[in-house]
């Protein structure tokens, strides 16, 4: 997925999933989130990824999952932290689908 820095949002559809990938880096004021009309998208029926959520201040609903990306050479790793019951279900499903390699042999 490319970052939607210049378009603010990219929408991806896969099967019945509607994924909205937002990048608020260019926001200078949290009210820009309201002015952009994005509130309707955060309705609990969509999967939403947000880069730079702090740029929207406290106007965004609380996240279900926080994802932290870390650079490793030419690749990246992601760590997921659940912030709600819904988020814990998501993190559990991801962990089941993509088990973390064991360090023991």
Beta strands, then each sheet from edge to edge (+ up, - down):
strand 1: 9-14
strand 2: 17-23
strand 3: 47-51
strand 4: 65-72
strand 5: 75-82
sheet 1: 1+ 2- 3-
sheet 2: 4+ 5-
end
